[in-house]
Amino acid sequence: MSSKAIFYHAGCNVCVAAENALAEALDPNRFETEIVNFADAPSRIVEAESFGVESVPALVIAGQPFHINFGASMADVKAS
Amino acid sequence: MSSKAIFYHAGCNVCVAAENALAEALDPNRFETEIVNFADAPSRIVEAESFGVESVPALVIAGQPFHINFGASMADVKAS
């Protein structure tokens, strides 16, 4: 059975590098990976924060948030 | 052909959580993942720094470093 992995980003360079190398490196047999760009889906910001996401890019695996490098804070995302 | 992925950590709680959820989530068909604990392999610190690793836990994928959350700086690792 697949676990859910959600990669949240905001389109910044740090985010895109992490998306290309890391989010897409997950095992597709074990993870259903969804890519969420807040520029396209601002309504998902609240959901990301509910998982504890404080900055982007971030990868939430089975509900657990991992912040990868640092592109922008969620405060900056909300202000943009 | 597999790419090389190296997960560097120092045994801290933040590191172990990232190892369990993230390092082991990579696609084994595409990545040969090595786990390096500096407590066991202090000689690998120089190698990690050569990839640009500044803190642990960190995942280096095909030579590109990704810092995941924040467990300890490399300065702290070297001092411990």
Backbone of each chain as nested JSON, in Angstrom:
{
  "chains": [
    {"id": "A", "residues": [
      {"number": 1, "name": "MET", "atoms": {"N": [0.842, -1.191, 0.0], "CA": [0.0, 0.0, 0.0], "C": [0.877, 1.24, 0.0]}},
      {"number": 2, "name": "SER", "atoms": {"N": [0.493, 2.232, -0.76], "CA": [1.299, 3.449, -0.849], "C": [1.063, 4.373, 0.324]}},
      {"number": 3, "name": "SER", "atoms": {"N": [2.134, 5.022, 0.777], "CA": [2.008, 6.139, 1.702], "C": [1.909, 7.4, 0.866]}},
      {"number": 4, "name": "LYS", "atoms": {"N": [1.371, 8.425, 1.487], "CA": [1.225, 9.696, 0.787], "C": [2.441, 10.571, 1.064]}},
      {"number": 5, "name": "ALA", "atoms": {"N": [3.04, 11.107, 0.016], "CA": [4.129, 12.079, 0.165], "C": [3.703, 13.34, -0.571]}},
      {"number": 6, "name": "ILE", "atoms": {"N": [3.811, 14.472, 0.091], "CA": [3.429, 15.739, -0.536], "C": [4.62, 16.681, -0.5]}},
      {"number": 7, "name": "PHE", "atoms": {"N": [5.028, 17.147, -1.664], "CA": [6.142, 18.097, -1.759], "C": [5.551, 19.48, -1.983]}},
      {"number": 8, "name": "TYR", "atoms": {"N": [5.716, 20.372, -0.998], "CA": [5.198, 21.736, -1.092], "C": [6.309, 22.673, -1.532]}},
      {"number": 9, "name": "HIS", "atoms": {"N": [6.032, 23.517, -2.483], "CA": [7.036, 24.493, -2.879], "C": [6.386, 25.764, -3.379]}},
      {"number": 10, "name": "ALA", "atoms": {"N": [7.227, 26.744, -3.683], "CA": [6.704, 28.044, -4.086], "C": [7.338, 28.519, -5.381]}},
      {"number": 11, "name": "GLY", "atoms": {"N": [7.909, 27.579, -6.125], "CA": [8.431, 27.932, -7.438], "C": [9.82, 28.556, -7.449]}},
      {"number": 12, "name": "CYS", "atoms": {"N": [10.421, 28.723, -6.261], "CA": [11.744, 29.356, -6.197], "C": [12.833, 28.382, -6.681]}},
      {"number": 13, "name": "ASN", "atoms": {"N": [14.023, 28.9, -6.913], "CA": [15.103, 28.058, -7.437], "C": [15.473, 26.929, -6.479]}},
      {"number": 14, "name": "VAL", "atoms": {"N": [15.536, 27.247, -5.177], "CA": [15.851, 26.213, -4.186], "C": [14.795, 25.111, -4.227]}},
      {"number": 15, "name": "CYS", "atoms": {"N": [13.536, 25.554, -4.386], "CA": [12.422, 24.598, -4.436], "C": [12.519, 23.673, -5.642]}},
      {"number": 16, "name": "VAL", "atoms": {"N": [12.799, 24.247, -6.794], "CA": [12.807, 23.466, -8.03], "C": [13.953, 22.45, -8.021]}},
      {"number": 17, "name": "ALA", "atoms": {"N": [15.109, 22.861, -7.482], "CA": [16.231, 21.927, -7.382], "C": [15.861, 20.747, -6.491]}},
      {"number": 18, "name": "ALA", "atoms": {"N": [15.195, 21.034, -5.383], "CA": [14.8, 19.965, -4.467], "C": [13.729, 19.082, -5.086]}},
      {"number": 19, "name": "GLU", "atoms": {"N": [12.831, 19.704, -5.826], "CA": [11.784, 18.915, -6.492], "C": [12.407, 17.934, -7.477]}},
      {"number": 20, "name": "ASN", "atoms": {"N": [13.308, 18.455, -8.301], "CA": [13.893, 17.611, -9.338], "C": [14.72, 16.479, -8.758]}},
      {"number": 21, "name": "ALA", "atoms": {"N": [15.485, 16.763, -7.725], "CA": [16.41, 15.751, -7.226], "C": [15.805, 14.881, -6.141]}},
      {"number": 22, "name": "LEU", "atoms": {"N": [14.937, 15.447, -5.328], "CA": [14.531, 14.714, -4.138], "C": [13.086, 14.211, -4.203]}},
      {"number": 23, "name": "ALA", "atoms": {"N": [12.143, 15.094, -4.489], "CA": [10.745, 14.656, -4.509], "C": [10.554, 13.554, -5.545]}},
      {"number": 24, "name": "GLU", "atoms": {"N": [11.253, 13.667, -6.657], "CA": [11.08, 12.681, -7.721], "C": [11.943, 11.444, -7.528]}},
      {"number": 25, "name": "ALA", "atoms": {"N": [12.725, 11.438, -6.448], "CA": [13.586, 10.279, -6.176], "C": [12.905, 9.238, -5.294]}},
      {"number": 26, "name": "LEU", "atoms": {"N": [11.722, 9.562, -4.796], "CA": [11.038, 8.62, -3.899], "C": [10.583, 7.387, -4.666]}},
      {"number": 27, "name": "ASP", "atoms": {"N": [10.5, 6.296, -3.936], "CA": [10.127, 5.016, -4.532], "C": [8.646, 5.04, -4.929]}},
      {"number": 28, "name": "PRO", "atoms": {"N": [8.343, 4.997, -6.223], "CA": [6.934, 5.068, -6.652], "C": [6.117, 3.839, -6.245]}},
      {"number": 29, "name": "ASN", "atoms": {"N": [6.811, 2.759, -5.89], "CA": [6.085, 1.57, -5.439], "C": [5.574, 1.722, -4.01]}},
      {"number": 30, "name": "ARG", "atoms": {"N": [6.198, 2.645, -3.265], "CA": [5.802, 2.81, -1.863], "C": [5.154, 4.154, -1.573]}},
      {"number": 31, "name": "PHE", "atoms": {"N": [5.367, 5.134, -2.46], "CA": [4.862, 6.48, -2.187], "C": [4.086, 7.034, -3.372]}},
      {"number": 32, "name": "GLU", "atoms": {"N": [2.945, 7.603, -3.035], "CA": [2.191, 8.364, -4.015], "C": [2.578, 9.809, -3.777]}},
      {"number": 33, "name": "THR", "atoms": {"N": [3.392, 10.381, -4.668], "CA": [3.95, 11.717, -4.449], "C": [3.152, 12.771, -5.198]}},
      {"number": 34, "name": "GLU", "atoms": {"N": [2.73, 13.77, -4.455], "CA": [2.006, 14.896, -5.048], "C": [2.882, 16.146, -4.921]}},
      {"number": 35, "name": "ILE", "atoms": {"N": [2.989, 16.91, -5.988], "CA": [3.742, 18.164, -5.977], "C": [2.743, 19.317, -5.873]}},
      {"number": 36, "name": "VAL", "atoms": {"N": [2.891, 20.152, -4.876], "CA": [1.979, 21.289, -4.687], "C": [2.773, 22.589, -4.774]}},
      {"number": 37, "name": "ASN", "atoms": {"N": [2.47, 23.395, -5.779], "CA": [3.087, 24.722, -5.915], "C": [2.079, 25.754, -5.389]}},
      {"number": 38, "name": "PHE", "atoms": {"N": [2.491, 26.449, -4.324], "CA": [1.555, 27.398, -3.706], "C": [1.158, 28.527, -4.662]}},
      {"number": 39, "name": "ALA", "atoms": {"N": [2.005, 28.785, -5.66], "CA": [1.641, 29.823, -6.633], "C": [0.389, 29.41, -7.403]}},
      {"number": 40, "name": "ASP", "atoms": {"N": [0.237, 28.091, -7.599], "CA": [-0.939, 27.588, -8.309], "C": [-2.069, 27.212, -7.353]}},
      {"number": 41, "name": "ALA", "atoms": {"N": [-1.703, 26.877, -6.119], "CA": [-2.697, 26.355, -5.18], "C": [-2.554, 27.013, -3.812]}},
      {"number": 42, "name": "PRO", "atoms": {"N": [-2.822, 28.326, -3.731], "CA": [-2.665, 29.018, -2.441], "C": [-3.586, 28.466, -1.356]}},
      {"number": 43, "name": "SER", "atoms": {"N": [-4.654, 27.823, -1.765], "CA": [-5.581, 27.277, -0.757], "C": [-4.981, 26.104, 0.01]}},
      {"number": 44, "name": "ARG", "atoms": {"N": [-3.842, 25.567, -0.483], "CA": [-3.212, 24.436, 0.204], "C": [-2.262, 24.886, 1.312]}},
      {"number": 45, "name": "ILE", "atoms": {"N": [-2.079, 26.198, 1.461], "CA": [-1.161, 26.713, 2.487], "C": [-1.596, 26.281, 3.887]}},
      {"number": 46, "name": "VAL", "atoms": {"N": [-2.882, 26.387, 4.155], "CA": [-3.408, 26.022, 5.475], "C": [-3.149, 24.534, 5.762]}},
      {"number": 47, "name": "GLU", "atoms": {"N": [-3.359, 23.715, 4.757], "CA": [-3.104, 22.268, 4.888], "C": [-1.636, 22.011, 5.222]}},
      {"number": 48, "name": "ALA", "atoms": {"N": [-0.733, 22.685, 4.493], "CA": [0.702, 22.489, 4.74], "C": [1.047, 22.887, 6.175]}},
      {"number": 49, "name": "GLU", "atoms": {"N": [0.522, 24.023, 6.619], "CA": [0.805, 24.468, 7.977], "C": [0.261, 23.482, 9.011]}},
      {"number": 50, "name": "SER", "atoms": {"N": [-0.834, 22.829, 8.686], "CA": [-1.397, 21.844, 9.632], "C": [-0.461, 20.654, 9.813]}},
      {"number": 51, "name": "PHE", "atoms": {"N": [0.409, 20.398, 8.838], "CA": [1.41, 19.329, 8.955], "C": [2.673, 19.828, 9.674]}},
      {"number": 52, "name": "GLY", "atoms": {"N": [2.727, 21.138, 9.943], "CA": [3.903, 21.685, 10.604], "C": [4.911, 22.284, 9.645]}},
      {"number": 53, "name": "VAL", "atoms": {"N": [4.521, 22.483, 8.384], "CA": [5.446, 23.075, 7.407], "C": [5.678, 24.545, 7.756]}},
      {"number": 54, "name": "GLU", "atoms": {"N": [6.947, 24.918, 7.915], "CA": [7.298, 26.287, 8.301], "C": [8.031, 27.031, 7.205]}},
      {"number": 55, "name": "SER", "atoms": {"N": [8.588, 26.292, 6.249], "CA": [9.281, 26.924, 5.13], "C": [9.195, 25.976, 3.936]}},
      {"number": 56, "name": "VAL", "atoms": {"N": [9.474, 26.53, 2.761], "CA": [9.518, 25.698, 1.555], "C": [10.934, 25.724, 0.984]}},
      {"number": 57, "name": "PRO", "atoms": {"N": [11.352, 24.695, 0.265], "CA": [10.592, 23.48, -0.009], "C": [10.478, 22.563, 1.213]}},
      {"number": 58, "name": "ALA", "atoms": {"N": [9.378, 21.83, 1.267], "CA": [9.172, 20.874, 2.346], "C": [8.529, 19.62, 1.787]}},
      {"number": 59, "name": "LEU", "atoms": {"N": [8.9, 18.515, 2.37], "CA": [8.335, 17.236, 1.957], "C": [7.64, 16.632, 3.174]}},
      {"number": 60, "name": "VAL", "atoms": {"N": [6.361, 16.33, 3.015], "CA": [5.616, 15.691, 4.097], "C": [5.445, 14.229, 3.722]}},
      {"number": 61, "name": "ILE", "atoms": {"N": [6.022, 13.359, 4.54], "CA": [5.913, 11.924, 4.297], "C": [5.082, 11.319, 5.41]}},
      {"number": 62, "name": "ALA", "atoms": {"N": [3.965, 10.725, 5.017], "CA": [3.06, 10.109, 5.987], "C": [2.78, 11.062, 7.153]}},
      {"number": 63, "name": "GLY", "atoms": {"N": [2.547, 12.314, 6.824], "CA": [2.155, 13.293, 7.828], "C": [3.297, 13.982, 8.56]}},
      {"number": 64, "name": "GLN", "atoms": {"N": [4.545, 13.55, 8.302], "CA": [5.71, 14.096, 9.018], "C": [6.44, 15.092, 8.113]}},
      {"number": 65, "name": "PRO", "atoms": {"N": [6.642, 16.34, 8.564], "CA": [7.258, 17.34, 7.689], "C": [8.789, 17.312, 7.729]}},
      {"number": 66, "name": "PHE", "atoms": {"N": [9.393, 17.43, 6.56], "CA": [10.843, 17.589, 6.454], "C": [11.119, 18.839, 5.635]}},
      {"number": 67, "name": "HIS", "atoms": {"N": [11.846, 19.772, 6.252], "CA": [12.204, 21.007, 5.564], "C": [13.526, 20.788, 4.863]}},
      {"number": 68, "name": "ILE", "atoms": {"N": [13.569, 21.081, 3.584], "CA": [14.738, 20.78, 2.764], "C": [15.393, 22.089, 2.349]}},
      {"number": 69, "name": "ASN", "atoms": {"N": [16.648, 22.251, 2.756], "CA": [17.328, 23.527, 2.518], "C": [16.395, 24.667, 2.945]}},
      {"number": 70, "name": "PHE", "atoms": {"N": [16.472, 25.807, 2.342], "CA": [15.572, 26.89, 2.725], "C": [15.346, 27.779, 1.523]}},
      {"number": 71, "name": "GLY", "atoms": {"N": [14.105, 27.79, 1.06], "CA": [13.764, 28.678, -0.042], "C": [13.075, 29.925, 0.474]}},
      {"number": 72, "name": "ALA", "atoms": {"N": [11.984, 29.739, 1.232], "CA": [11.207, 30.862, 1.75], "C": [10.407, 30.405, 2.959]}},
      {"number": 73, "name": "SER", "atoms": {"N": [10.194, 31.32, 3.882], "CA": [9.346, 31.005, 5.032], "C": [7.881, 31.002, 4.599]}},
      {"number": 74, "name": "MET", "atoms": {"N": [7.036, 30.35, 5.381], "CA": [5.61, 30.365, 5.056], "C": [5.064, 31.783, 5.162]}},
      {"number": 75, "name": "ALA", "atoms": {"N": [5.655, 32.605, 6.053], "CA": [5.222, 34.009, 6.145], "C": [5.476, 34.725, 4.819]}},
      {"number": 76, "name": "ASP", "atoms": {"N": [6.643, 34.454, 4.22], "CA": [6.935, 35.057, 2.915], "C": [5.996, 34.529, 1.831]}},
      {"number": 77, "name": "VAL", "atoms": {"N": [5.705, 33.221, 1.91], "CA": [4.793, 32.625, 0.926], "C": [3.426, 33.301, 1.007]}},
      {"number": 78, "name": "LYS", "atoms": {"N": [2.959, 33.514, 2.24], "CA": [1.627, 34.114, 2.407], "C": [1.622, 35.589, 1.99]}},
      {"number": 79, "name": "ALA", "atoms": {"N": [2.775, 36.251, 2.118], "CA": [2.844, 37.67, 1.765], "C": [3.003, 37.885, 0.265]}},
      {"number": 80, "name": "SER", "atoms": {"N": [3.372, 36.824, -0.449], "CA": [3.67, 37.001, -1.887], "C": [2.403, 36.954, -2.739]}}
    ]},
    {"id": "B", "residues": [
      {"number": 1, "name": "MET", "atoms": {"N": [20.871, 2.627, -14.712], "CA": [22.043, 2.773, -13.862], "C": [21.681, 3.554, -12.609]}},
      {"number": 2, "name": "SER", "atoms": {"N": [22.218, 3.127, -11.474], "CA": [21.892, 3.797, -10.221], "C": [22.711, 5.057, -10.035]}},
      {"number": 3, "name": "SER", "atoms": {"N": [22.074, 6.08, -9.463], "CA": [22.801, 7.236, -8.958], "C": [23.165, 6.952, -7.521]}},
      {"number": 4, "name": "LYS", "atoms": {"N": [24.151, 7.67, -7.043], "CA": [24.59, 7.497, -5.672], "C": [23.875, 8.507, -4.776]}},
      {"number": 5, "name": "ALA", "atoms": {"N": [23.299, 8.02, -3.693], "CA": [22.712, 8.898, -2.684], "C": [23.385, 8.581, -1.356]}},
      {"number": 6, "name": "ILE", "atoms": {"N": [23.868, 9.616, -0.683], "CA": [24.536, 9.412, 0.608], "C": [23.812, 10.235, 1.658]}},
      {"number": 7, "name": "PHE", "atoms": {"N": [23.36, 9.563, 2.701], "CA": [22.68, 10.242, 3.804], "C": [23.663, 10.355, 4.96]}},
      {"number": 8, "name": "TYR", "atoms": {"N": [24.067, 11.593, 5.284], "CA": [25.014, 11.828, 6.376], "C": [24.259, 12.209, 7.634]}},
      {"number": 9, "name": "HIS", "atoms": {"N": [24.594, 11.611, 8.738], "CA": [23.959, 12.011, 9.988], "C": [24.905, 11.804, 11.15]}},
      {"number": 10, "name": "ALA", "atoms": {"N": [24.433, 12.231, 12.34], "CA": [25.284, 12.181, 13.515], "C": [24.594, 11.48, 14.681]}},
      {"number": 11, "name": "GLY", "atoms": {"N": [23.551, 10.715, 14.348], "CA": [22.906, 9.923, 15.382], "C": [21.893, 10.66, 16.236]}},
      {"number": 12, "name": "CYS", "atoms": {"N": [21.692, 11.967, 15.956], "CA": [20.737, 12.733, 16.767], "C": [19.298, 12.346, 16.409]}},
      {"number": 13, "name": "ASN", "atoms": {"N": [18.349, 12.781, 17.225], "CA": [16.953, 12.414, 16.998], "C": [16.419, 12.944, 15.67]}},
      {"number": 14, "name": "VAL", "atoms": {"N": [16.78, 14.187, 15.344], "CA": [16.331, 14.759, 14.071], "C": [16.871, 13.929, 12.913]}},
      {"number": 15, "name": "CYS", "atoms": {"N": [18.134, 13.497, 13.068], "CA": [18.78, 12.694, 12.029], "C": [18.079, 11.354, 11.831]}},
      {"number": 16, "name": "VAL", "atoms": {"N": [17.767, 10.695, 12.931], "CA": [17.194, 9.357, 12.839], "C": [15.798, 9.398, 12.232]}},
      {"number": 17, "name": "ALA", "atoms": {"N": [15.024, 10.422, 12.596], "CA": [13.694, 10.57, 12.003], "C": [13.8, 10.75, 10.495]}},
      {"number": 18, "name": "ALA", "atoms": {"N": [14.76, 11.559, 10.066], "CA": [14.934, 11.803, 8.631], "C": [15.434, 10.549, 7.921]}},
      {"number": 19, "name": "GLU", "atoms": {"N": [16.304, 9.809, 8.611], "CA": [16.804, 8.569, 8.009], "C": [15.664, 7.598, 7.783]}},
      {"number": 20, "name": "ASN", "atoms": {"N": [14.852, 7.419, 8.815], "CA": [13.776, 6.437, 8.714], "C": [12.746, 6.814, 7.66]}},
      {"number": 21, "name": "ALA", "atoms": {"N": [12.389, 8.091, 7.599], "CA": [11.304, 8.476, 6.711], "C": [11.775, 8.84, 5.321]}},
      {"number": 22, "name": "LEU", "atoms": {"N": [12.958, 9.427, 5.218], "CA": [13.33, 10.015, 3.938], "C": [14.422, 9.242, 3.206]}},
      {"number": 23, "name": "ALA", "atoms": {"N": [15.527, 8.988, 3.889], "CA": [16.616, 8.286, 3.203], "C": [16.149, 6.924, 2.705]}},
      {"number": 24, "name": "GLU", "atoms": {"N": [15.31, 6.285, 3.493], "CA": [14.867, 4.944, 3.108], "C": [13.681, 4.959, 2.156]}},
      {"number": 25, "name": "ALA", "atoms": {"N": [13.213, 6.172, 1.808], "CA": [12.074, 6.29, 0.898], "C": [12.506, 6.401, -0.558]}},
      {"number": 26, "name": "LEU", "atoms": {"N": [13.82, 6.509, -0.778], "CA": [14.297, 6.678, -2.162], "C": [14.078, 5.39, -2.961]}},
      {"number": 27, "name": "ASP", "atoms": {"N": [13.894, 5.584, -4.241], "CA": [13.642, 4.458, -5.145], "C": [14.896, 3.594, -5.278]}},
      {"number": 28, "name": "PRO", "atoms": {"N": [14.866, 2.362, -4.781], "CA": [16.069, 1.515, -4.843], "C": [16.447, 1.112, -6.264]}},
      {"number": 29, "name": "ASN", "atoms": {"N": [15.51, 1.255, -7.197], "CA": [15.843, 0.942, -8.589], "C": [16.676, 2.036, -9.245]}},
      {"number": 30, "name": "ARG", "atoms": {"N": [16.644, 3.225, -8.649], "CA": [17.369, 4.339, -9.258], "C": [18.509, 4.854, -8.398]}},
      {"number": 31, "name": "PHE", "atoms": {"N": [18.476, 4.533, -7.087], "CA": [19.488, 5.078, -6.188], "C": [20.117, 3.995, -5.331]}},
      {"number": 32, "name": "GLU", "atoms": {"N": [21.419, 4.052, -5.263], "CA": [22.166, 3.231, -4.329], "C": [22.402, 4.121, -3.109]}},
      {"number": 33, "name": "THR", "atoms": {"N": [21.688, 3.861, -2.033], "CA": [21.718, 4.758, -0.867], "C": [22.65, 4.222, 0.204]}},
      {"number": 34, "name": "GLU", "atoms": {"N": [23.559, 5.079, 0.609], "CA": [24.484, 4.736, 1.689], "C": [24.181, 5.623, 2.889]}},
      {"number": 35, "name": "ILE", "atoms": {"N": [24.141, 5.029, 4.064], "CA": [23.91, 5.79, 5.297], "C": [25.253, 5.933, 6.006]}},
      {"number": 36, "name": "VAL", "atoms": {"N": [25.655, 7.163, 6.286], "CA": [26.935, 7.418, 6.958], "C": [26.673, 8.123, 8.288]}},
      {"number": 37, "name": "ASN", "atoms": {"N": [27.014, 7.461, 9.385], "CA": [26.905, 8.067, 10.714], "C": [28.302, 8.537, 11.126]}},
      {"number": 38, "name": "PHE", "atoms": {"N": [28.446, 9.848, 11.308], "CA": [29.772, 10.386, 11.618], "C": [30.328, 9.855, 12.937]}},
      {"number": 39, "name": "ALA", "atoms": {"N": [29.444, 9.401, 13.815], "CA": [29.922, 8.826, 15.072], "C": [30.725, 7.551, 14.8]}},
      {"number": 40, "name": "ASP", "atoms": {"N": [30.334, 6.836, 13.744], "CA": [31.046, 5.612, 13.374], "C": [32.143, 5.866, 12.352]}},
      {"number": 41, "name": "ALA", "atoms": {"N": [31.982, 6.938, 11.566], "CA": [32.902, 7.171, 10.448], "C": [33.326, 8.637, 10.4]}},
      {"number": 42, "name": "PRO", "atoms": {"N": [34.059, 9.101, 11.426], "CA": [34.459, 10.509, 11.443], "C": [35.339, 10.899, 10.253]}},
      {"number": 43, "name": "SER", "atoms": {"N": [35.976, 9.921, 9.639], "CA": [36.835, 10.236, 8.496], "C": [36.037, 10.674, 7.269]}},
      {"number": 44, "name": "ARG", "atoms": {"N": [34.709, 10.461, 7.301], "CA": [33.872, 10.854, 6.164], "C": [33.44, 12.32, 6.245]}},
      {"number": 45, "name": "ILE", "atoms": {"N": [33.798, 13.018, 7.341], "CA": [33.377, 14.414, 7.5], "C": [33.935, 15.282, 6.368]}},
      {"number": 46, "name": "VAL", "atoms": {"N": [35.207, 15.074, 6.047], "CA": [35.841, 15.873, 4.985], "C": [35.126, 15.663, 3.651]}},
      {"number": 47, "name": "GLU", "atoms": {"N": [34.777, 14.42, 3.376], "CA": [34.058, 14.092, 2.136], "C": [32.713, 14.819, 2.086]}},
      {"number": 48, "name": "ALA", "atoms": {"N": [31.979, 14.782, 3.209], "CA": [30.666, 15.448, 3.257], "C": [30.819, 16.94, 2.996]}},
      {"number": 49, "name": "GLU", "atoms": {"N": [31.816, 17.536, 3.632], "CA": [32.026, 18.969, 3.438], "C": [32.389, 19.288, 1.986]}},
      {"number": 50, "name": "SER", "atoms": {"N": [33.06, 18.362, 1.329], "CA": [33.42, 18.594, -0.071], "C": [32.182, 18.654, -0.968]}},
      {"number": 51, "name": "PHE", "atoms": {"N": [31.085, 18.033, -0.516], "CA": [29.822, 18.118, -1.264], "C": [29.028, 19.372, -0.885]}},
      {"number": 52, "name": "GLY", "atoms": {"N": [29.517, 20.127, 0.106], "CA": [28.794, 21.312, 0.539], "C": [27.89, 21.072, 1.733]}},
      {"number": 53, "name": "VAL", "atoms": {"N": [28.033, 19.937, 2.4], "CA": [27.204, 19.657, 3.576], "C": [27.608, 20.59, 4.716]}},
      {"number": 54, "name": "GLU", "atoms": {"N": [26.651, 21.338, 5.249], "CA": [26.909, 22.309, 6.313], "C": [26.278, 21.911, 7.637]}},
      {"number": 55, "name": "SER", "atoms": {"N": [25.296, 21.017, 7.572], "CA": [24.637, 20.552, 8.787], "C": [24.094, 19.16, 8.53]}},
      {"number": 56, "name": "VAL", "atoms": {"N": [23.771, 18.468, 9.603], "CA": [23.151, 17.142, 9.47], "C": [21.759, 17.187, 10.096]}},
      {"number": 57, "name": "PRO", "atoms": {"N": [20.841, 16.331, 9.655], "CA": [21.03, 15.37, 8.584], "C": [21.071, 16.029, 7.206]}},
      {"number": 58, "name": "ALA", "atoms": {"N": [21.806, 15.398, 6.305], "CA": [21.884, 15.884, 4.928], "C": [21.885, 14.7, 3.982]}},
      {"number": 59, "name": "LEU", "atoms": {"N": [21.268, 14.923, 2.851], "CA": [21.214, 13.889, 1.825], "C": [21.898, 14.441, 0.583]}},
      {"number": 60, "name": "VAL", "atoms": {"N": [22.924, 13.736, 0.111], "CA": [23.608, 14.136, -1.12], "C": [23.137, 13.208, -2.23]}},
      {"number": 61, "name": "ILE", "atoms": {"N": [22.49, 13.798, -3.224], "CA": [21.999, 13.015, -4.356], "C": [22.784, 13.429, -5.583]}},
      {"number": 62, "name": "ALA", "atoms": {"N": [23.489, 12.467, -6.175], "CA": [24.294, 12.734, -7.359], "C": [25.158, 13.983, -7.165]}},
      {"number": 63, "name": "GLY", "atoms": {"N": [25.755, 14.1, -5.973], "CA": [26.685, 15.182, -5.703], "C": [26.064, 16.475, -5.208]}},
      {"number": 64, "name": "GLN", "atoms": {"N": [24.73, 16.544, -5.174], "CA": [24.033, 17.783, -4.771], "C": [23.536, 17.646, -3.332]}},
      {"number": 65, "name": "PRO", "atoms": {"N": [23.929, 18.573, -2.437], "CA": [23.534, 18.417, -1.033], "C": [22.151, 19.0, -0.729]}},
      {"number": 66, "name": "PHE", "atoms": {"N": [21.389, 18.268, 0.059], "CA": [20.115, 18.764, 0.572], "C": [20.138, 18.648, 2.085]}},
      {"number": 67, "name": "HIS", "atoms": {"N": [19.971, 19.777, 2.76], "CA": [19.939, 19.782, 4.221], "C": [18.499, 19.579, 4.659]}},
      {"number": 68, "name": "ILE", "atoms": {"N": [18.286, 18.618, 5.521], "CA": [16.935, 18.228, 5.911], "C": [16.72, 18.603, 7.372]}},
      {"number": 69, "name": "ASN", "atoms": {"N": [15.74, 19.468, 7.604], "CA": [15.549, 19.994, 8.951], "C": [16.902, 20.436, 9.498]}},
      {"number": 70, "name": "PHE", "atoms": {"N": [17.089, 20.397, 10.787], "CA": [18.389, 20.797, 11.322], "C": [18.655, 20.019, 12.597]}},
      {"number": 71, "name": "GLY", "atoms": {"N": [19.683, 19.188, 12.553], "CA": [20.07, 18.453, 13.748], "C": [21.261, 19.107, 14.416]}},
      {"number": 72, "name": "ALA", "atoms": {"N": [22.33, 19.27, 13.641], "CA": [23.559, 19.846, 14.182], "C": [24.38, 20.406, 13.029]}},
      {"number": 73, "name": "SER", "atoms": {"N": [25.135, 21.468, 13.32], "CA": [26.04, 22.018, 12.317], "C": [27.259, 21.11, 12.19]}},
      {"number": 74, "name": "MET", "atoms": {"N": [27.961, 21.235, 11.082], "CA": [29.179, 20.44, 10.918], "C": [30.224, 20.864, 11.948]}},
      {"number": 75, "name": "ALA", "atoms": {"N": [30.194, 22.133, 12.36], "CA": [31.114, 22.581, 13.412], "C": [30.849, 21.807, 14.704]}},
      {"number": 76, "name": "ASP", "atoms": {"N": [29.563, 21.623, 15.026], "CA": [29.216, 20.852, 16.222], "C": [29.629, 19.392, 16.062]}},
      {"number": 77, "name": "VAL", "atoms": {"N": [29.446, 18.865, 14.862], "CA": [29.816, 17.463, 14.604], "C": [31.321, 17.287, 14.829]}},
      {"number": 78, "name": "LYS", "atoms": {"N": [32.1, 18.243, 14.328], "CA": [33.553, 18.128, 14.455], "C": [34.012, 18.316, 15.899]}},
      {"number": 79, "name": "ALA", "atoms": {"N": [33.239, 19.099, 16.672], "CA": [33.611, 19.355, 18.064], "C": [33.217, 18.208, 18.986]}},
      {"number": 80, "name": "SER", "atoms": {"N": [32.326, 17.337, 18.503], "CA": [31.796, 16.296, 19.396], "C": [32.7, 15.073, 19.433]}}
    ]}
  ]
}
